[in-house]
Amino acid sequence: MKRCEEVVPLLGPMLDKALPDDDREWVEEHLAGCGSCRDRQALIAAQGQALRDLYAGKTADFGGFADRVMAKVAADKSRAPLTVWGSEMWHAHRGAFAAAGGLAVAACMALAVLFVPPAAPPDDGALLADASGPQVEQVDFGTHDGAVLQLPRQTTVIWMSEDRE
């Protein structure tokens, strides 16, 4: 036998005749053996009837209501349907749109870092054969042999050998 927690949500649809036959059968089977659920079903039925009775007299005013609403919508062109649709889409999916925008910005920044050429070294007036790599020049210092290494950005390294004999 099914538990009451499984049956109670189906009592309203059963009263409205909206349950499939197989569900209706086991709900009726449970109701046959459970007085608490039968009382709850009677309460739901009484509430539904009370609401129907309350609103029975008020529904007469709704004759042609749909036609009046549609005429008013057709006459009011202040908001285009696309604007309403866009607004609803934004509010429903703003988290996803924000995440997608953030990913797009991150991807653009990564591409900018990858494809921006390196900055040229400042022109200090020195004429070097190839400014992209270090320049080495052998120099005779009289009593020593050596070399001068000219690096970019005005960095110079000097090597000197031991005394010549």
Protein Blocks (a to p, Z undefined) as FASTA:
>chain_A
ZZfklmmmmmmmmmnopacfklmmmmmmmmmmmmklmmmmmmmmmmmmmmmmmmmmmmmm
mgoklmmmmmmmmmmmmbcfklmmmmmmmmmmmmmmmmmmmmmmmmmmmmmmmmpccddd
ddehiacfblmbccdddddehjaccdddddehhiacdddddddZZ
